[in-house]
Amino acid sequence: MLTGYLVSVTMSLQSVRLSSAGLVFLLSFVAYFAAISNAAIRNYTFIIEKKTVTRLCKQRIIATVNGQLPGPTIHVRDGDTVNIKAYNRAGYNATLHWHGVEQIRTGWADGPAYITQCPIPPGGHYTYRFTISGQEGTVWWHAHVSWLRATVHGAFVIYPKKGKPYPFPKPLAEIPLVIGEWWNNNPVAVIDEAVLTGGAPNISDTFTINGQPGDLLPCSSSETFRFAVKQGETYLLRLVNAALNSGHFFKIAGHEFTVVAVDACYTKPYKTDVIVISAGQTTDVLITANQPVGKYYMAARPYNNQDSFDNTTTTAILEYIGHQHSTRPILPSFPAYNDTATVTRFSRALRSLASREYPVDVPHTIDESLIATVGLGLRPCGTGKTCDGPNGMRLSASINNVSYVEPTIALLQAYYFSINGVFTTDFPSKPGVRFNYTGEDILESLWVPDPATKVKVLKYNSTVQLVFQATNIFVAENHPMHLHGYNFYIVGQGFGNYNPVTDPLKFNLVDPPQRNTVIAPVSGWVAIRFRADNPGVWFLHCHLDDHFTWGLNMVFLVQNGHGPLESLEPPPRDLPKC
C-alpha cells in the first residue's frame, strides 16, 4: 500500500511548479515516505535551532526545527513506535507536543511544559518515545513553551496499517497545508511584554500557508506556495491550523471540498465550499480538479469576533497543468470575519463514520458530569500599580473561575514521585456561582478569577461528560478547547446558557463527531463525552495562546487502573530535570 502512496506523491511532484521553499517541503515529504517503507520503528532527529528568514520584506531570526518553516512532516503508520530525539540549540527552554497523539500510557512524551515534563534547557536533549495505537489521519506537532510554537511546528501524518485502505476513494496525491501566524517581531518577546504590562499582546502581521504569506502581501510573490493538479483528478489536502490566536475560513476559488476526517477521526463525507478550522484543529478534505484549466487561490481568512485582530488573508496557488503563466489566480469570496452562523453550520454538519471498521463508542451512562465556564476576566495589577488592561487591571482568563498558575515542577513528576505542595485536587466540577453566563452587564464582582494550580481527579475507566459554557464576562469570545491524551465525542452544542434538563434530550449519541479540539462557541456551549482510560496527567486548555497565557487551562489527573497495562509507564531516564 505504501508503494501506492509513494507513486501518488511522485506524480504530484512531477506536476508541481514550486519555489525553493516549497520544493524542500515536498522533497522532505517524499524522503520520509521512502524511509518508512518497511520498519515499524520510526526514528527522527529534531534540532531546535535558530535560522534567519525574510518575510514581508524584513529579515528576522526565528526558532525552527531542522531549519525549516514549517518543520519536518512526520510520516508513520498506525501501530508504529516513534522515537524523536530533540536537541535544543535555540537559546530558549523548549518542549515538543505531539498534538492529537493519544500517548497511551506514555504521558512522559506528551510535551507540555510543567505538565508532563520540565523544559529541555538550551544545549540539552530529550527523546520522545511513544507508539501510535488505533489512530489514522492528520495530527501535528508544536513547541509547548511560551509562544515558541509560532515557528516551531509541523504536520504529523498517520497512515493505516499495511494493506488497509482509506475509507474514501484513493486520491492521486496528497499534500499538507499548514496555516501559520507571523509577527515581524519575536513572538516570545511579544508575549513577554504583554505579561509584563498586563495588556493584550500585539496582533500578528500576517498569516501564512506552509510558511509563506502569499502574493497578496509585500515581498511574497516569488515564495508563494504552489500546488499543481491535473484536470479531472482528485487530491487529499491535510489542513493544519497552527496559528496562535485565530481560527480560519479556508477556501479554494471555484472548488468544493469533501470533508473526510477531522483531528485524525474519520467522518461521513460532507460537501462544502468553505472549511472552518480553528486554532489547533486539523481537517482532511478531498478536492477534484474539475474547473477550467487555470490558476486558483487557496486562501485562509480569520474568523474573529473582536474589534482588533489580524485581518489579513494568506494565499497559496492551485495551478492546473497547462495553464497560461500570465493568468492571475482567481480569489474566492469569504464569509464575514465574524460569521458565527457559517462556523455553526459547519460544526453541526460533521458526523462520525460509525461503520463496522470505524465504530463509535459513545458513553451512555456518565460517572463524572462536569460543567466548566470558560471565559476572560481581569485581575488586580498590584498595590499601587496600573496595568494596560481595561480599568488599569491585568487581563486574565479562567475555567470555573480558576485561573491556572503554572508550577515550577511538572505535575506528572509531582504526582508520580508524590511531591507535595505542587498542586491541589479540588478543581471544581461546576461553577462556584450560578449567573446568566451569556447575559450582558455581568456584575464586575464576577470578573476576577482565583489564581491556583488545581487538578480534577478521575478514576480509571470512568465516563465523563464535560460541558464547556462560554461566558460574556468582560467580553464574549469563542474558545477552541484542546484535551491532551484523548479524543472525545461532541454530543451537543447550542447558544445561550446550557440547560441540564432539556439540552441532553437533543444530544447525538449515534454518530457524533470525534475531535481533540472543539470550539466553545461565542455566547454558547458545547458538550463532550469520553472514557478516562488513559492514565496520567492531561492538560485541557484553550488553543488561543493569549487566552492560554492568561490562565484558561485546567488539568485532569487520571488514576491507574489494575495491572501494568492500565498504568502509566515509568519515566524515561533522560527526562529533563526541573
C-alpha positions in Angstrom: 0.0 0.0 0.0 2.9 2.3 0.8 4.1 1.9 -2.8 0.8 3.4 -3.9 1.3 6.4 -1.7 4.8 6.9 -3.0 3.6 6.8 -6.6 0.9 9.3 -5.8 3.4 11.7 -4.2 5.9 11.2 -7.0 3.2 12.0 -9.6 2.3 15.1 -7.7 5.9 16.2 -7.6 6.2 15.9 -11.4 3.3 18.2 -11.8 4.2 20.9 -9.3 5.9 24.2 -10.0 7.5 25.2 -6.7 9.6 27.8 -5.1 12.7 26.6 -3.4 11.0 26.6 -0.1 8.1 24.6 -1.5 10.4 22.2 -3.2 12.3 21.5 0.0 8.9 20.9 1.7 7.8 18.3 -0.8 11.1 16.6 -1.2 11.2 16.0 2.5 7.7 14.7 2.1 8.9 12.0 -0.4 12.1 11.2 1.6 10.0 10.4 4.7 7.8 8.1 2.6 10.8 6.2 1.4 12.2 6.0 5.0 9.0 4.3 6.3 8.7 1.7 3.6 9.2 -1.3 5.9 10.3 -0.6 9.5 7.9 -0.5 12.4 10.2 1.8 14.4 10.5 5.3 13.1 13.5 7.4 14.3 13.7 11.1 13.8 16.2 13.8 14.9 14.7 17.2 15.6 17.2 20.1 16.1 15.5 23.1 17.5 17.7 25.9 16.2 17.7 29.5 15.0 17.5 30.5 11.4 17.4 33.8 9.6 14.5 34.2 7.2 12.9 37.0 5.3 9.1 37.7 5.4 7.2 40.8 4.5 10.4 42.5 3.3 12.1 42.1 6.7 14.8 39.7 8.0 14.2 38.0 11.3 15.9 35.3 13.3 13.4 32.6 14.2 13.4 29.3 16.1 12.9 26.3 13.8 13.2 22.6 13.7 16.0 21.5 11.3 16.0 25.0 9.8 12.5 24.5 8.2 9.3 26.5 8.4 7.0 24.7 8.8 9.1 21.9 10.3 9.5 18.4 9.0 6.4 16.4 8.4 6.4 13.1 10.3 5.0 10.1 8.5 4.1 6.9 10.3 1.6 4.0 10.3 -0.9 3.0 12.9 1.0 0.7 15.2 4.4 2.2 14.7 6.7 3.1 17.5 8.2 6.6 17.2 11.5 7.9 18.7 12.1 11.6 18.2 15.4 12.8 19.6 15.1 16.6 20.2 18.2 18.7 20.6 17.7 22.2 21.9 20.0 24.7 20.2 17.6 27.6 20.0 18.6 29.6 23.2 15.2 29.1 24.8 13.7 26.5 27.1 11.8 24.2 24.8 9.4 21.2 24.7 7.6 19.5 21.8 4.0 18.3 21.9 2.5 15.7 19.5 -0.9 17.3 19.2 -3.6 14.7 18.8 -1.4 11.6 19.5 -3.2 9.9 22.4 0.0 8.8 24.2 -1.5 5.6 25.7 0.4 5.2 29.0 3.3 7.3 27.7 2.3 10.7 29.2 6.0 11.5 29.7 6.2 12.0 25.9 3.2 14.4 25.6 5.3 17.5 25.9 3.5 20.5 27.6 6.0 22.3 29.8 5.5 21.9 33.5 2.6 19.5 32.9 4.3 16.2 31.8 7.9 17.4 31.7 10.1 20.2 32.6 11.6 22.0 29.6 14.6 20.9 27.6 17.2 23.6 28.5 19.4 25.2 25.9 22.1 22.7 25.0 20.0 19.8 26.3 18.2 17.0 24.6 15.4 14.5 25.2 14.0 11.6 23.2 10.2 11.4 22.9 9.2 7.7 22.7 5.6 6.6 22.0 3.6 4.1 20.0 0.7 5.0 17.7 -2.3 3.0 18.8 -5.6 2.8 16.9 -5.2 6.2 15.1 -5.2 7.3 11.5 -5.2 10.7 9.8 -3.6 14.1 10.3 -2.4 15.4 13.6 0.5 17.8 14.1 3.3 18.8 16.5 4.5 22.0 18.0 6.5 23.6 20.7 4.7 23.9 24.1 6.6 26.6 25.9 5.7 30.3 25.7 4.9 31.4 22.1 7.8 29.4 20.6 5.3 27.3 18.6 4.7 30.3 16.2 7.6 28.9 14.2 8.2 25.5 15.8 5.5 23.3 14.3 4.7 20.8 11.6 2.3 18.2 10.3 2.2 14.6 11.6 0.5 12.1 9.2 -0.6 8.6 10.5 -1.3 6.2 7.7 -3.4 3.0 8.0 -1.7 -0.3 8.8 -0.2 -2.0 5.7 -2.9 -3.4 3.4 -5.7 -1.4 5.0 -7.2 1.2 2.6 -8.6 4.6 3.3 -12.4 4.6 3.9 -12.7 7.0 1.0 -11.6 7.0 -2.7 -7.9 6.9 -3.1 -6.6 10.3 -4.2 -4.0 10.8 -6.9 -1.8 12.7 -4.4 -1.9 14.4 -1.0 -0.3 17.4 0.5 -0.1 19.0 4.0 -1.2 22.7 4.1 -0.2 24.3 7.4 -1.8 27.7 8.3 0.6 29.7 10.5 0.8 33.2 12.0 3.7 35.6 11.6 5.0 38.5 13.6 7.7 40.8 12.3 8.9 41.0 15.9 10.0 38.0 18.0 6.7 36.4 19.2 8.3 35.3 22.5 9.2 38.9 23.2 5.7 40.0 22.2 4.0 37.7 24.8 6.7 38.5 27.4 5.9 42.2 27.1 2.2 41.6 27.4 2.7 39.5 30.5 4.8 42.4 32.0 2.3 45.1 31.2 -0.9 43.1 31.8 -2.4 44.1 28.5 -3.2 42.3 25.3 -0.2 41.2 23.1 0.4 43.0 19.8 -1.5 41.3 17.0 0.3 39.4 14.3 1.4 41.0 11.0 0.0 38.3 8.7 -0.9 34.6 8.4 0.9 32.0 6.3 0.3 28.8 4.3 3.3 26.4 4.5 5.4 29.2 5.9 4.6 31.9 3.2 2.2 34.8 3.4 1.2 34.6 -0.3 1.4 37.1 -3.1 -1.3 39.5 -1.9 1.3 40.7 0.6 4.6 42.6 0.1 7.8 40.8 -1.0 6.0 37.5 -1.0 5.2 36.6 -4.6 8.2 34.5 -5.5 8.0 32.2 -2.5 4.2 31.7 -2.5 3.4 28.0 -2.1 2.0 26.4 -5.3 0.4 23.0 -5.9 -0.1 21.7 -9.4 -3.1 19.5 -10.3 -4.2 17.5 -13.3 -7.7 18.3 -14.6 -10.2 15.6 -13.6 -8.1 14.1 -10.8 -8.8 14.1 -7.0 -6.4 15.1 -4.3 -6.3 14.9 -0.5 -5.4 18.1 1.4 -4.3 17.7 5.0 -5.1 21.0 6.6 -3.5 22.1 9.9 -4.3 25.3 11.8 -1.1 26.2 13.6 -2.0 29.8 14.1 -1.6 31.1 17.6 -4.6 33.3 18.1 -7.2 32.8 15.4 -9.5 30.3 13.7 -9.9 30.5 9.9 -12.1 30.1 7.0 -10.4 28.2 4.2 -11.5 28.2 0.6 -10.3 27.4 -2.9 -11.8 29.6 -5.6 -14.4 27.7 -7.7 -13.9 24.4 -5.9 -15.8 22.2 -3.5 -14.4 20.1 -0.7 -15.5 16.8 0.7 -14.5 16.6 4.4 -13.4 13.0 5.2 -11.7 13.5 8.6 -11.2 16.0 11.4 -8.5 15.7 14.1 -7.5 12.3 12.8 -11.0 10.9 13.2 -12.9 9.9 10.0 -16.2 11.5 9.2 -19.1 10.8 6.9 -18.4 12.6 3.6 -19.5 16.2 3.9 -19.5 18.5 0.9 -18.9 22.2 1.4 -17.2 25.1 -0.3 -15.7 26.5 2.9 -13.7 24.8 5.7 -13.9 26.1 9.3 -10.7 25.3 11.1 -9.9 26.7 14.5 -6.6 27.1 16.1 -5.2 23.6 16.9 -7.6 21.7 14.6 -6.8 19.5 11.6 -9.1 18.7 8.6 -8.7 16.2 5.8 -10.5 17.1 2.6 -10.8 15.7 -0.9 -10.9 18.1 -3.9 -11.5 17.3 -7.5 -9.8 19.4 -10.1 -13.0 19.9 -12.2 -12.7 23.5 -13.2 -11.4 25.1 -16.4 -7.6 25.0 -16.7 -6.2 28.0 -14.8 -4.9 29.2 -11.5 -7.0 29.4 -8.3 -6.1 30.9 -4.9 -6.2 28.6 -1.9 -6.8 31.1 0.8 -7.3 31.4 4.6 -9.0 34.3 6.3 -9.5 34.7 10.1 -12.7 34.0 12.0 -12.8 36.5 14.8 -15.5 38.3 17.0 -13.3 41.1 18.3 -12.6 44.6 17.1 -8.8 44.4 17.0 -7.3 41.4 15.2 -5.1 40.5 12.2 -7.5 40.6 9.3 -5.0 39.7 6.5 -5.7 36.9 4.0 -3.0 34.4 3.3 -2.9 32.6 0.0 -1.3 29.7 -1.9 -2.0 28.8 -5.5 -3.6 25.8 -7.1 -2.3 25.5 -10.6 -3.8 23.3 -13.3 -1.3 21.7 -15.6 -1.3 23.6 -18.9 -2.4 26.9 -17.5 -1.3 30.3 -19.0 1.5 31.6 -16.8 0.4 35.2 -17.3 -3.0 34.5 -15.8 -3.9 36.0 -12.4 -5.3 33.5 -9.9 -9.0 33.7 -9.1 -9.6 34.8 -5.4 -12.5 33.1 -3.5 -15.2 35.1 -1.8 -15.3 34.7 2.0 -17.8 34.8 4.8 -17.6 37.9 7.1 -14.9 37.7 9.7 -17.5 37.3 12.5 -19.8 34.9 10.6 -20.6 32.6 13.5 -23.6 31.1 11.5 -21.2 29.6 9.0 -19.0 28.2 11.8 -22.0 26.7 13.5 -23.4 25.2 10.2 -20.0 23.6 9.5 -19.5 22.1 13.0 -23.1 20.8 13.2 -22.8 19.0 9.8 -19.9 16.8 10.9 -20.7 13.1 11.8 -18.5 10.2 12.7 -18.2 7.5 10.1 -19.8 5.0 12.5 -19.1 2.0 10.3 -18.1 -1.6 11.1 -14.5 -0.8 10.6 -14.7 2.5 12.4 -17.4 2.2 15.1 -18.4 4.7 17.7 -18.3 4.0 21.4 -20.2 7.0 23.0 -20.6 6.7 26.7 -24.4 6.5 27.5 -24.1 6.4 31.3 -21.9 9.0 33.0 -19.8 8.7 36.1 -18.5 12.3 36.2 -20.7 15.2 34.9 -18.9 18.4 34.8 -19.8 21.9 33.7 -16.9 24.3 33.0 -17.4 28.0 32.4 -14.7 29.3 30.1 -14.0 33.0 29.6 -11.9 36.0 30.1 -11.6 38.3 33.1 -9.5 40.8 34.9 -7.2 40.7 37.9 -5.8 43.5 40.0 -2.5 44.8 38.8 -0.9 45.0 42.2 -0.8 47.5 45.0 0.0 51.0 43.7 0.4 49.7 40.1 -1.6 50.3 36.9 -1.7 47.7 34.1 -2.5 48.0 30.4 -5.8 46.0 30.6 -9.2 47.6 30.9 -9.7 49.7 34.0 -6.0 49.6 34.7 -6.2 45.9 35.5 -4.4 42.8 34.3 -6.1 40.6 31.6 -6.9 37.1 32.8 -8.9 34.0 31.9 -10.3 31.1 33.7 -12.2 27.8 33.9 -14.8 27.7 36.6 -13.3 30.9 37.9 -9.9 29.3 38.5 -7.1 30.9 36.5 -4.4 28.3 36.1 -1.0 29.1 37.6 2.0 27.3 36.1 4.1 25.4 38.7 7.8 25.1 38.8 7.8 21.3 38.9 6.0 19.3 36.2 2.7 18.0 37.5 3.2 14.5 36.2 6.5 14.2 38.1 4.9 15.6 41.2 2.2 13.1 41.0 4.4 10.1 40.1 7.0 10.8 42.8 4.5 12.0 45.4 6.0 15.5 45.7 3.7 17.6 47.9 2.8 21.3 47.6 2.8 21.4 43.8 -1.0 21.2 43.1 -4.3 20.5 44.9 -7.0 18.1 43.8 -10.0 20.4 44.4 -10.7 21.7 40.9 -14.5 22.5 41.0 -16.8 20.3 38.9 -19.2 23.2 38.3 -19.2 26.9 38.6 -19.0 28.2 42.1 -21.6 30.9 41.4 -24.5 30.5 39.0 -25.4 33.5 36.9 -26.6 34.4 33.5 -23.3 33.3 31.8 -24.2 34.7 28.4 -26.0 37.8 29.5 -25.0 41.4 29.2 -23.8 43.7 32.1 -22.4 40.8 34.2 -21.6 42.0 37.7 -17.9 43.2 37.9 -17.6 41.2 41.1 -17.6 38.1 38.9 -14.8 39.3 36.6 -11.9 38.4 38.9 -10.9 34.7 39.0 -8.9 32.9 41.6 -5.3 32.1 40.6 -4.4 28.5 41.5 -2.9 25.2 40.4 -5.7 22.7 40.8 -6.4 19.3 39.1 -9.5 17.2 38.7 -9.0 13.6 39.6 -10.7 10.9 37.5 -10.9 7.2 38.3 -9.5 4.9 35.6 -12.2 3.9 33.0 -14.7 6.4 34.4 -17.1 8.0 31.8 -17.0 11.8 31.7 -19.4 14.4 30.3 -18.0 17.9 30.2 -20.0 20.9 29.1 -18.0 24.0 28.1 -20.1 27.0 28.9 -18.7 30.2 27.3 -19.2 33.4 29.3 -19.6 37.0 28.4 -17.5 38.2 31.4 -15.6 41.2 30.2 -16.0 40.2 26.5 -17.7 37.4 24.5 -15.3 35.2 22.6 -15.0 31.7 21.1 -12.6 29.2 22.7 -11.0 26.2 20.9 -10.6 23.8 23.8 -8.0 21.1 23.4 -7.7 18.0 25.5 -4.4 16.1 25.6 -4.3 12.4 25.7 -7.8 11.8 24.4 -10.2 12.1 21.5 -13.8 12.9 22.7 -17.3 12.8 21.2 -19.0 16.1 20.6 -22.6 15.2 21.6 -24.3 18.6 21.6 -23.9 22.3 21.2 -26.1 25.5 21.4 -26.3 29.1 22.2 -27.2 30.8 25.4 -26.9 29.0 28.8 -26.8 25.2 28.9 -29.9 23.6 30.3 -29.0 20.3 32.0 -32.6 19.1 31.9 -33.7 19.8 28.3 -30.5 20.1 26.3 -29.3 16.5 26.8 -32.6 15.3 25.2 -31.2 16.6 21.9 -27.7 15.0 22.2 -26.4 12.9 19.3 -25.4 9.6 20.8 -25.5 7.7 17.5 -22.8 9.2 15.3 -21.3 12.3 17.0 -18.0 13.6 15.6 -14.8 12.9 17.4 -12.1 15.5 17.9 -9.4 16.5 20.3 -10.1 20.3 19.9 -13.6 21.7 20.0 -14.9 25.3 19.7 -16.8 26.5 22.7 -19.0 29.0 20.7 -19.4 32.7 21.3 -22.2 33.1 24.0 -22.9 29.4 23.8 -22.0 25.9 25.0 -20.7 22.6 23.7 -20.9 19.1 25.4 -18.3 16.3 25.0 -18.1 12.8 26.3 -15.1 10.4 26.8 -13.9 7.5 28.8 -10.9 8.1 31.1 -8.9 5.0 30.1 -5.5 6.6 29.6 -3.7 7.1 33.0 -1.6 10.2 33.5 -1.8 13.9 33.8 -3.6 15.6 30.9 -3.7 19.2 30.0 -7.0 20.8 28.9 -6.7 24.4 27.6 -7.8 27.0 25.2 -5.7 26.8 22.0 -5.8 30.6 21.5 -2.4 31.3 23.0 -3.2 34.7 24.5 -6.1 33.0 26.5 -3.7 30.1 27.3 -1.2 32.6 28.7 -3.9 34.3 30.8 -4.9 31.0 32.5 -7.7 29.4 30.5 -6.4 25.9 31.4 -7.0 23.0 33.8 -5.7 19.5 34.3 -7.2 16.0 34.6 -5.3 13.5 36.7 -6.4 10.0 35.6 -5.5 7.4 38.1 -4.0 4.0 37.2 -6.3 1.0 36.7 -5.4 -2.6 37.5 -2.1 -4.0 36.4 0.7 -2.7 34.2 -1.5 -2.4 31.0 -3.8 0.1 32.8 -1.0 2.0 34.4 1.3 4.9 33.5 4.7 3.7 32.3 7.8 4.7 34.4 9.6 7.9 33.4 12.4 7.6 30.9 15.9 8.1 32.2 16.6 11.2 30.1 13.5 13.1 31.3 14.6 16.7 31.7 15.1 17.7 35.3 13.3 20.6 36.9 
